[in-house]
C-alpha cells in the first residue's frame, strides 16, 4: 500500500563506510511506495583515520546522485545531501569544505568517535560507572550545541543520539529530568535558524523512540520553532522508511504542518500529508512502542534493523 510520504531526508548508500545500499534500491522502493523525494546524505568525516575520512570524494558523490536523478526522472526526486560528523576541533576545516563544495542539503551530526568514551562496550561501561545520565552525556550535548551554533548546517541530526549508548548502563534518557538540556539546544536552533531533525532510527535501536522524542518536538514548537525535518537514517535496505510514518504523525501532533528542506537554493516548505496530520490527532506516542513495532510491511522478517 503506498505511503505517499513527501520526503525521506536522511539516507546512506554504499558511499558511506557503514552502509551497503545502492542508491537505485532506495529509488525503486520509493517509487513503489509513493515517496516523492529522497536526500542522499552519505557520511563525511574530517579527522584523519575516521571511517568516512576521504572514503568517497566529492566528484563521485555528485556523479552517483546526478546520474540517479536523471535515471529516475523525478519519481522520486533525488537530492545531493551530506551528513557531516561535527567536532569542534575541525570546525574550520568543515567550514572551508562546505564553502567550496555545493550540496543541496547538509546535516550536521555528532557521532561517537573512536577516540571517545563510547568507542566500544567496555569503554562505555567504564565511562558510565558511577555517573548520572546528565554527567555521562554532558560532553555530547556540549558538542551538539557547538554544531548548532556554528551555523554551518541546514539541520542538526539526531540531537540526543547519545541515549542509544547510555541506555544499557544508565536506563532511559527521559525528557522531564533533562528538559533544561533540551531547551538549551532548542534555543540554539531558534537563534541560528537551523532545522531540528526528527530522526526515525531510534525506533529500531535501543532507544525505542525517535531522536528526539515527541515531547521534545512539541517543546520546540512551544518555543516558537518552525523548522523541522525528518528522515529514516537508513543504512540497510530493510531500514528504509522504518518508523517514518510514526515520526510524521509525531511532528503533526506537535503542531507542525510543513517540513523545512533545501534543494540547493533557498529553504523550501514541504507540506505534511493531510491524512497523517489528521491521523496524528489522538494517536499514541511512537516512543511508547518497542523497536520492531514500526517495521514496514515490505521488510524481510528476521533481518536485524
C-alpha atoms as a printed R data frame, in Angstrom:
    type eleno elety resid chain resno      x       y       z
1   ATOM     1    CA   UNK     A     1  0.000   0.000   0.000
2   ATOM     2    CA   UNK     A     2  1.558   3.356  -0.974
3   ATOM     3    CA   UNK     A     3  2.616   5.532   1.938
4   ATOM     4    CA   UNK     A     4  2.572   8.816  -0.021
5   ATOM     5    CA   UNK     A     5  5.257  10.444   2.104
6   ATOM     6    CA   UNK     A     6  6.763  13.586   0.597
7   ATOM     7    CA   UNK     A     7 10.348  13.204   1.828
8   ATOM     8    CA   UNK     A     8 12.952  11.000   3.455
9   ATOM     9    CA   UNK     A     9 15.774  13.459   4.134
10  ATOM    10    CA   UNK     A    10 18.387  11.143   5.657
11  ATOM    11    CA   UNK     A    11 19.666   8.139   3.703
12  ATOM    12    CA   UNK     A    12 23.032   6.381   3.413
13  ATOM    13    CA   UNK     A    13 24.248   4.439   0.389
14  ATOM    14    CA   UNK     A    14 27.336   2.356  -0.270
15  ATOM    15    CA   UNK     A    15 29.283   5.621  -0.384
16  ATOM    16    CA   UNK     A    16 29.118   5.572   3.420
17  ATOM    17    CA   UNK     A    17 31.543   3.157   5.112
18  ATOM    18    CA   UNK     A    18 28.824   1.724   7.375
19  ATOM    19    CA   UNK     A    19 26.130   1.278   4.695
20  ATOM    20    CA   UNK     A    20 25.668  -1.148   1.816
21  ATOM    21    CA   UNK     A    21 22.688   0.117  -0.208
22  ATOM    22    CA   UNK     A    22 22.907   1.035  -3.896
23  ATOM    23    CA   UNK     A    23 21.055   4.298  -4.434
24  ATOM    24    CA   UNK     A    24 18.792   2.712  -7.026
25  ATOM    25    CA   UNK     A    25 17.461   0.303  -4.390
26  ATOM    26    CA   UNK     A    26 16.101   3.229  -2.380
27  ATOM    27    CA   UNK     A    27 14.715   4.864  -5.503
28  ATOM    28    CA   UNK     A    28 12.884   1.707  -6.577
29  ATOM    29    CA   UNK     A    29 11.304   1.310  -3.133
30  ATOM    30    CA   UNK     A    30 10.379   4.987  -3.038
31  ATOM    31    CA   UNK     A    31  8.651   4.785  -6.412
32  ATOM    32    CA   UNK     A    32  6.710   1.693  -5.387
33  ATOM    33    CA   UNK     A    33  5.676   3.183  -2.046
34  ATOM    34    CA   UNK     A    34  4.837   6.659  -3.285
35  ATOM    35    CA   UNK     A    35  7.676   8.534  -1.568
36  ATOM    36    CA   UNK     A    36  8.206  11.717  -3.563
37  ATOM    37    CA   UNK     A    37 11.718  12.857  -2.646
38  ATOM    38    CA   UNK     A    38 14.954  11.449  -1.221
39  ATOM    39    CA   UNK     A    39 18.033  13.153   0.177
40  ATOM    40    CA   UNK     A    40 21.178  11.038  -0.094
41  ATOM    41    CA   UNK     A    41 23.212  12.106   2.925
42  ATOM    42    CA   UNK     A    42 26.318   9.949   2.971
43  ATOM    43    CA   UNK     A    43 28.820  10.456   5.775
44  ATOM    44    CA   UNK     A    44 31.906  12.623   5.701
45  ATOM    45    CA   UNK     A    45 34.498  12.809   8.487
46  ATOM    46    CA   UNK     A    46 37.220  15.431   8.889
47  ATOM    47    CA   UNK     A    47 39.553  13.666  11.316
48  ATOM    48    CA   UNK     A    48 42.187  11.537   9.603
49  ATOM    49    CA   UNK     A    49 41.653   7.869  10.358
50  ATOM    50    CA   UNK     A    50 37.908   8.134  10.973
51  ATOM    51    CA   UNK     A    51 35.812   5.804   8.788
52  ATOM    52    CA   UNK     A    52 34.396   8.400   6.379
53  ATOM    53    CA   UNK     A    53 37.581  10.456   6.063
54  ATOM    54    CA   UNK     A    54 38.285  10.558   2.326
55  ATOM    55    CA   UNK     A    55 36.046   7.492   1.882
56  ATOM    56    CA   UNK     A    56 34.251   8.959  -1.141
57  ATOM    57    CA   UNK     A    57 35.377  12.075  -2.969
58  ATOM    58    CA   UNK     A    58 33.059  14.886  -3.991
59  ATOM    59    CA   UNK     A    59 33.030  14.103  -7.703
60  ATOM    60    CA   UNK     A    60 31.998  10.527  -7.023
61  ATOM    61    CA   UNK     A    61 29.162  11.651  -4.748
62  ATOM    62    CA   UNK     A    62 27.901  14.150  -7.314
63  ATOM    63    CA   UNK     A    63 28.110  11.692 -10.186
64  ATOM    64    CA   UNK     A    64 26.186   8.968  -8.353
65  ATOM    65    CA   UNK     A    65 23.336  11.267  -7.299
66  ATOM    66    CA   UNK     A    66 23.032  13.212 -10.549
67  ATOM    67    CA   UNK     A    67 23.034  10.040 -12.673
68  ATOM    68    CA   UNK     A    68 20.354   8.507 -10.447
69  ATOM    69    CA   UNK     A    69 18.301  11.688 -10.550
70  ATOM    70    CA   UNK     A    70 18.367  11.584 -14.332
71  ATOM    71    CA   UNK     A    71 17.527   7.879 -14.457
72  ATOM    72    CA   UNK     A    72 14.537   8.171 -12.093
73  ATOM    73    CA   UNK     A    73 13.346  11.389 -13.729
74  ATOM    74    CA   UNK     A    74 11.762  12.938 -10.648
75  ATOM    75    CA   UNK     A    75  9.891   9.852  -9.469
76  ATOM    76    CA   UNK     A    76 11.353  10.041  -6.903
77  ATOM    77    CA   UNK     A    77 13.271  13.318  -6.922
78  ATOM    78    CA   UNK     A    78 16.802  12.665  -5.649
79  ATOM    79    CA   UNK     A    79 18.900  15.336  -3.910
80  ATOM    80    CA   UNK     A    80 22.619  15.551  -3.181
81  ATOM    81    CA   UNK     A    81 22.908  15.721   0.574
82  ATOM    82    CA   UNK     A    82 25.665  15.223   3.115
83  ATOM    83    CA   UNK     A    83 25.934  14.227   6.775
84  ATOM    84    CA   UNK     A    84 28.924  15.893   8.395
85  ATOM    85    CA   UNK     A    85 30.410  14.431  11.575
86  ATOM    86    CA   UNK     A    86 30.918  17.580  13.614
87  ATOM    87    CA   UNK     A    87 33.774  18.086  16.057
88  ATOM    88    CA   UNK     A    88 34.840  21.488  17.351
89  ATOM    89    CA   UNK     A    89 38.475  20.660  16.653
90  ATOM    90    CA   UNK     A    90 37.807  20.527  12.899
91  ATOM    91    CA   UNK     A    91 35.164  23.254  12.647
92  ATOM    92    CA   UNK     A    92 37.346  25.405  10.397
93  ATOM    93    CA   UNK     A    93 38.062  22.520   8.012
94  ATOM    94    CA   UNK     A    94 34.344  21.766   7.792
95  ATOM    95    CA   UNK     A    95 33.562  25.410   7.051
96  ATOM    96    CA   UNK     A    96 36.138  25.581   4.241
97  ATOM    97    CA   UNK     A    97 34.863  22.354   2.695
98  ATOM    98    CA   UNK     A    98 31.223  23.439   2.735
99  ATOM    99    CA   UNK     A    99 32.105  26.821   1.252
100 ATOM   100    CA   UNK     A   100 33.877  25.188  -1.688
101 ATOM   101    CA   UNK     A   101 31.615  22.181  -2.389
102 ATOM   102    CA   UNK     A   102 27.960  22.637  -3.354
103 ATOM   103    CA   UNK     A   103 25.357  20.350  -1.793
104 ATOM   104    CA   UNK     A   104 21.588  20.560  -1.958
105 ATOM   105    CA   UNK     A   105 21.176  19.871   1.767
106 ATOM   106    CA   UNK     A   106 23.605  19.388   4.687
107 ATOM   107    CA   UNK     A   107 23.050  17.721   8.057
108 ATOM   108    CA   UNK     A   108 25.452  18.288  10.939
109 ATOM   109    CA   UNK     A   109 25.613  15.449  13.442
110 ATOM   110    CA   UNK     A   110 27.683  14.415  16.433
111 ATOM   111    CA   UNK     A   111 28.736  10.780  16.290
112 ATOM   112    CA   UNK     A   112 30.574   8.517  18.687
113 ATOM   113    CA   UNK     A   113 34.199   8.660  17.589
114 ATOM   114    CA   UNK     A   114 36.884   6.063  18.036
115 ATOM   115    CA   UNK     A   115 38.547   8.493  20.441
116 ATOM   116    CA   UNK     A   116 35.516   8.927  22.689
117 ATOM   117    CA   UNK     A   117 34.143   7.156  25.759
118 ATOM   118    CA   UNK     A   118 31.569   5.177  23.741
119 ATOM   119    CA   UNK     A   119 34.091   3.673  21.301
120 ATOM   120    CA   UNK     A   120 33.223   0.150  22.471
121 ATOM   121    CA   UNK     A   121 31.116  -1.561  25.110
122 ATOM   122    CA   UNK     A   122 33.828  -1.897  27.738
123 ATOM   123    CA   UNK     A   123 34.777   1.770  27.398
124 ATOM   124    CA   UNK     A   124 31.100   2.747  27.589
125 ATOM   125    CA   UNK     A   125 30.558   0.691  30.739
126 ATOM   126    CA   UNK     A   126 33.617   2.218  32.383
127 ATOM   127    CA   UNK     A   127 32.563   5.740  31.392
128 ATOM   128    CA   UNK     A   128 29.026   5.345  32.742
129 ATOM   129    CA   UNK     A   129 30.055   3.706  36.012
130 ATOM   130    CA   UNK     A   130 29.206   5.991  38.922
131 ATOM   131    CA   UNK     A   131 27.760   8.721  36.681
132 ATOM   132    CA   UNK     A   132 24.259  10.037  36.218
133 ATOM   133    CA   UNK     A   133 22.780  10.262  32.738
134 ATOM   134    CA   UNK     A   134 23.386  14.001  32.856
135 ATOM   135    CA   UNK     A   135 27.051  13.555  33.716
136 ATOM   136    CA   UNK     A   136 27.690  10.782  31.204
137 ATOM   137    CA   UNK     A   137 26.150  12.686  28.308
138 ATOM   138    CA   UNK     A   138 27.328  16.247  29.061
139 ATOM   139    CA   UNK     A   139 30.245  16.168  26.602
140 ATOM   140    CA   UNK     A   140 27.933  15.051  23.809
141 ATOM   141    CA   UNK     A   141 25.361  17.802  24.295
142 ATOM   142    CA   UNK     A   142 28.120  20.413  24.513
143 ATOM   143    CA   UNK     A   143 29.345  19.272  21.112
144 ATOM   144    CA   UNK     A   144 25.808  19.289  19.653
145 ATOM   145    CA   UNK     A   145 25.359  22.865  20.820
146 ATOM   146    CA   UNK     A   146 28.646  23.703  19.130
147 ATOM   147    CA   UNK     A   147 27.396  22.189  15.890
148 ATOM   148    CA   UNK     A   148 24.214  24.248  16.083
149 ATOM   149    CA   UNK     A   149 25.982  27.487  16.999
150 ATOM   150    CA   UNK     A   150 28.450  27.012  14.141
151 ATOM   151    CA   UNK     A   151 25.688  27.969  11.704
152 ATOM   152    CA   UNK     A   152 27.156  25.617   9.126
153 ATOM   153    CA   UNK     A   153 24.238  23.242   8.662
154 ATOM   154    CA   UNK     A   154 20.694  23.164   7.323
155 ATOM   155    CA   UNK     A   155 19.651  20.726  10.046
156 ATOM   156    CA   UNK     A   156 21.117  19.052  13.112
157 ATOM   157    CA   UNK     A   157 20.819  15.293  13.061
158 ATOM   158    CA   UNK     A   158 19.688  13.036  15.929
159 ATOM   159    CA   UNK     A   159 20.280  15.645  18.653
160 ATOM   160    CA   UNK     A   160 20.165  13.105  21.515
161 ATOM   161    CA   UNK     A   161 21.783  10.141  19.778
162 ATOM   162    CA   UNK     A   162 23.881   9.606  22.917
163 ATOM   163    CA   UNK     A   163 20.916   7.961  24.616
164 ATOM   164    CA   UNK     A   164 21.447   4.916  22.419
165 ATOM   165    CA   UNK     A   165 24.778   4.385  24.182
166 ATOM   166    CA   UNK     A   166 23.905   5.351  27.744
167 ATOM   167    CA   UNK     A   167 20.685   3.353  27.980
168 ATOM   168    CA   UNK     A   168 22.238  -0.122  28.503
169 ATOM   169    CA   UNK     A   169 24.112   1.164  31.571
170 ATOM   170    CA   UNK     A   170 22.025   4.013  32.971
171 ATOM   171    CA   UNK     A   171 18.477   3.429  31.720
172 ATOM   172    CA   UNK     A   172 16.183   5.559  29.574
173 ATOM   173    CA   UNK     A   173 17.045   9.191  28.966
174 ATOM   174    CA   UNK     A   174 13.715  10.666  29.987
175 ATOM   175    CA   UNK     A   175 12.710  14.123  28.810
176 ATOM   176    CA   UNK     A   176 11.410  15.691  32.029
177 ATOM   177    CA   UNK     A   177 14.551  15.422  34.204
178 ATOM   178    CA   UNK     A   178 16.643  16.773  31.314
179 ATOM   179    CA   UNK     A   179 14.309  19.436  29.928
180 ATOM   180    CA   UNK     A   180 16.888  22.159  30.580
181 ATOM   181    CA   UNK     A   181 19.429  20.365  28.380
182 ATOM   182    CA   UNK     A   182 16.946  20.140  25.538
183 ATOM   183    CA   UNK     A   183 15.873  23.760  25.961
184 ATOM   184    CA   UNK     A   184 19.487  24.868  25.579
185 ATOM   185    CA   UNK     A   185 19.707  23.058  22.244
186 ATOM   186    CA   UNK     A   186 16.274  24.155  21.038
187 ATOM   187    CA   UNK     A   187 17.014  27.796  21.800
188 ATOM   188    CA   UNK     A   188 20.277  27.465  19.867
189 ATOM   189    CA   UNK     A   189 18.305  26.117  16.901
190 ATOM   190    CA   UNK     A   190 15.962  29.085  17.115
191 ATOM   191    CA   UNK     A   191 18.834  31.550  17.403
192 ATOM   192    CA   UNK     A   192 20.596  30.184  14.315
193 ATOM   193    CA   UNK     A   193 17.562  29.274  12.199
194 ATOM   194    CA   UNK     A   194 18.743  25.670  11.989
195 ATOM   195    CA   UNK     A   195 16.176  22.905  11.488
196 ATOM   196    CA   UNK     A   196 15.559  20.207  14.078
197 ATOM   197    CA   UNK     A   197 15.804  16.769  12.518
198 ATOM   198    CA   UNK     A   198 13.427  14.192  13.987
199 ATOM   199    CA   UNK     A   199 15.346  11.022  13.215
200 ATOM   200    CA   UNK     A   200 13.381   7.773  12.995
201 ATOM   201    CA   UNK     A   201 16.351   5.448  13.539
202 ATOM   202    CA   UNK     A   202 15.855   5.415  17.308
203 ATOM   203    CA   UNK     A   203 12.683   3.402  16.754
204 ATOM   204    CA   UNK     A   204 14.758   0.475  15.508
205 ATOM   205    CA   UNK     A   205 17.525   0.893  18.081
206 ATOM   206    CA   UNK     A   206 17.896   0.529  21.837
207 ATOM   207    CA   UNK     A   207 16.337   3.936  22.488
208 ATOM   208    CA   UNK     A   208 12.932   2.728  21.236
209 ATOM   209    CA   UNK     A   209 11.897   6.298  20.335
210 ATOM   210    CA   UNK     A   210 12.888   8.905  17.764
211 ATOM   211    CA   UNK     A   211 15.868  11.219  18.170
212 ATOM   212    CA   UNK     A   212 14.495  13.350  19.803
213 ATOM   213    CA   UNK     A   213 11.329  12.050  21.454
214 ATOM   214    CA   UNK     A   214  7.935  13.598  20.593
215 ATOM   215    CA   UNK     A   215  7.902  15.616  23.836
216 ATOM   216    CA   UNK     A   216 10.998  17.479  22.640
217 ATOM   217    CA   UNK     A   217  9.447  18.150  19.226
218 ATOM   218    CA   UNK     A   218  6.363  19.575  20.956
219 ATOM   219    CA   UNK     A   219  8.554  21.728  23.189
220 ATOM   220    CA   UNK     A   220 10.354  23.108  20.133
221 ATOM   221    CA   UNK     A   221  7.022  24.207  18.707
222 ATOM   222    CA   UNK     A   222  6.067  25.804  22.045
223 ATOM   223    CA   UNK     A   223  9.279  27.819  21.990
224 ATOM   224    CA   UNK     A   224  8.420  29.160  18.547
225 ATOM   225    CA   UNK     A   225 10.321  26.638  16.450
226 ATOM   226    CA   UNK     A   226  9.198  26.485  12.835
227 ATOM   227    CA   UNK     A   227 11.857  24.399  11.101
228 ATOM   228    CA   UNK     A   228 11.718  20.626  11.407
229 ATOM   229    CA   UNK     A   229 12.694  17.856   9.025
230 ATOM   230    CA   UNK     A   230 12.779  14.077   9.215
231 ATOM   231    CA   UNK     A   231 14.465  11.011   7.795
232 ATOM   232    CA   UNK     A   232 14.815   7.290   8.367
233 ATOM   233    CA   UNK     A   233 18.645   7.395   8.552
234 ATOM   234    CA   UNK     A   234 18.685   4.077   6.724
235 ATOM   235    CA   UNK     A   235 21.987   2.248   6.255
236 ATOM   236    CA   UNK     A   236 20.447  -1.053   5.066
237 ATOM   237    CA   UNK     A   237 17.687  -1.538   2.539
238 ATOM   238    CA   UNK     A   238 15.380  -3.013   5.194
239 ATOM   239    CA   UNK     A   239 15.715   0.200   7.231
240 ATOM   240    CA   UNK     A   240 14.232   2.422   4.514
241 ATOM   241    CA   UNK     A   241 11.200   4.296   5.926
242 ATOM   242    CA   UNK     A   242 11.435   2.362   9.203
243 ATOM   243    CA   UNK     A   243  9.249   4.283  11.671
244 ATOM   244    CA   UNK     A   244  8.976   7.302   9.390
245 ATOM   245    CA   UNK     A   245  5.141   7.432   9.188
246 ATOM   246    CA   UNK     A   246  5.077   7.428  13.013
247 ATOM   247    CA   UNK     A   247  7.531  10.307  13.106
248 ATOM   248    CA   UNK     A   248  5.458  12.259  10.576
249 ATOM   249    CA   UNK     A   249  2.490  11.817  12.908
250 ATOM   250    CA   UNK     A   250  4.530  12.967  15.917
251 ATOM   251    CA   UNK     A   251  5.585  16.091  14.027
252 ATOM   252    CA   UNK     A   252  1.983  16.794  13.062
253 ATOM   253    CA   UNK     A   253  0.779  16.176  16.599
254 ATOM   254    CA   UNK     A   254  3.281  18.764  17.836
255 ATOM   255    CA   UNK     A   255  1.576  21.353  15.659
256 ATOM   256    CA   UNK     A   256  3.867  21.494  12.627
257 ATOM   257    CA   UNK     A   257  2.316  21.409   9.172
258 ATOM   258    CA   UNK     A   258  5.413  21.617   6.981
259 ATOM   259    CA   UNK     A   259  8.948  20.275   6.892
260 ATOM   260    CA   UNK     A   260 11.849  22.608   6.138
261 ATOM   261    CA   UNK     A   261 14.221  21.372   3.449
262 ATOM   262    CA   UNK     A   262 16.704  22.749   0.947
263 ATOM   263    CA   UNK     A   263 17.241  21.816  -2.678
264 ATOM   264    CA   UNK     A   264 20.445  23.702  -3.280
265 ATOM   265    CA   UNK     A   265 18.951  27.189  -3.097
266 ATOM   266    CA   UNK     A   266 16.744  28.838  -0.521
267 ATOM   267    CA   UNK     A   267 14.890  26.766   2.037
268 ATOM   268    CA   UNK     A   268 11.587  25.283   0.903
269 ATOM   269    CA   UNK     A   269  8.491  24.181   2.809
270 ATOM   270    CA   UNK     A   270  7.369  20.584   2.253
271 ATOM   271    CA   UNK     A   271  3.772  20.068   3.335
272 ATOM   272    CA   UNK     A   272  2.963  17.220   5.689
273 ATOM   273    CA   UNK     A   273  0.451  14.737   4.242
274 ATOM   274    CA   UNK     A   274 -3.057  15.737   5.339
275 ATOM   275    CA   UNK     A   275 -4.008  12.152   6.180
276 ATOM   276    CA   UNK     A   276 -1.050  11.727   8.524
277 ATOM   277    CA   UNK     A   277 -1.685  15.075  10.177
278 ATOM   278    CA   UNK     A   278 -5.337  14.173  10.780
279 ATOM   279    CA   UNK     A   279 -4.370  10.684  11.949
280 ATOM   280    CA   UNK     A   280 -1.960  12.216  14.460
281 ATOM   281    CA   UNK     A   281 -4.838  13.672  16.471
282 ATOM   282    CA   UNK     A   282 -5.291  11.351  19.417
283 ATOM   283    CA   UNK     A   283 -2.625   8.958  18.193
284 ATOM   284    CA   UNK     A   284 -0.308   7.295  20.661
285 ATOM   285    CA   UNK     A   285  3.251   8.407  21.288
286 ATOM   286    CA   UNK     A   286  5.619   6.461  18.980
287 ATOM   287    CA   UNK     A   287  8.067   6.345  21.867
288 ATOM   288    CA   UNK     A   288  5.683   4.046  23.729
289 ATOM   289    CA   UNK     A   289  6.231   1.240  21.241
290 ATOM   290    CA   UNK     A   290  9.086  -1.234  21.150
291 ATOM   291    CA   UNK     A   291 11.801  -1.410  18.484
292 ATOM   292    CA   UNK     A   292 10.340  -3.582  15.741
293 ATOM   293    CA   UNK     A   293  6.763  -2.343  16.158
294 ATOM   294    CA   UNK     A   294  7.365   0.179  13.372
295 ATOM   295    CA   UNK     A   295  8.657  -2.287  10.765
296 ATOM   296    CA   UNK     A   296  7.143  -1.517   7.333
297 ATOM   297    CA   UNK     A   297  5.232  -4.336   5.676
298 ATOM   298    CA   UNK     A   298  7.747  -4.711   2.859
299 ATOM   299    CA   UNK     A   299 10.671  -5.512   5.174
300 ATOM   300    CA   UNK     A   300 12.101  -9.006   5.274
301 ATOM   301    CA   UNK     A   301 11.238 -10.726   8.514
302 ATOM   302    CA   UNK     A   302 14.140 -11.794  10.669
303 ATOM   303    CA   UNK     A   303 16.504  -9.069   9.480
304 ATOM   304    CA   UNK     A   304 18.012  -7.034  12.303
305 ATOM   305    CA   UNK     A   305 17.393  -3.372  11.500
